[in-house]
């Protein structure tokens, strides 16, 4: 197949490119950043998805049969939704670019679990509660897809990755591993915290199955990408510690962690970009 992966130089995108190249497919990675894997350069075209004309030309020349739209700004440093044009204007541009593709069978749009704050249970796939600007931009992504779905020449669906980890990953989830590697991770004393993590190899498997499933099963659906059983965070931390042969995982009373989080809030207010712990991160850690 001819498979287009936007954002194929990102974390999940890199793993998708690897998977489909290994299967012998014709892959095009459209990304403004170079590939993380040197072996992917031949499949890469340097294109910013905000450049509608250049994007449309490349997409129509390639004429994909499958599109996985993974391109996005994913950090949480933006002050407002306007800082996340790649997530709003970008999805409009990709819809415009694929509108007349004769052989396109399916397009998968990547959203995020952050369309709802951690701990919020949505009533349905259109119930939102974003905690910050990044989440708001992904809410906009989903709304744009649904509003413009009649322009698509194929079946489509939206996926919301959860806490995905694995080869080629980066912030924020890499921070958990690096903190353990350095002996800096502090687990709340006695706490049992269950989270829905996803190993990226499993996510790629799920995306591939969704790409080829019967349209009647997946068309128009919004689905979370996650491993099937929640993982207890303390137990996972110990597994990582043993695998890396790093110092033992330490525990700390919640009051100490709250003081450290407050200190991180102050550092962030003063302009320090990525303090090791903030109130936002601590709340995310403690929420089942």
Secondary structure, 3 states (H helix, E strand, C coil): CEEEEECCCCHHHHHHHHHHHHCCCEEEEEECCCCCCHHHHHHEEECCCCCHHHHHHHHHHHCCCEEEECCCCCCCCCCCHHHHHHHHHHHHHHHHHHCCCCCCCEEEEECCHHHECCCCCCCCCCCCECCCHHHHHHHHHHHHHHHCHHHCCCEEEEEEECEEECCCCCCCHHHHHHHHHCCCCEEECCCCCEECEEEHHHHHHHHHHHHHCCHHHHCCCEEEECCCCCEEHHHHHHHHHHHHCCCCCEEECHHHHHHHHHHHHHHHHCCCCCCCCCHHHHHHHHCC
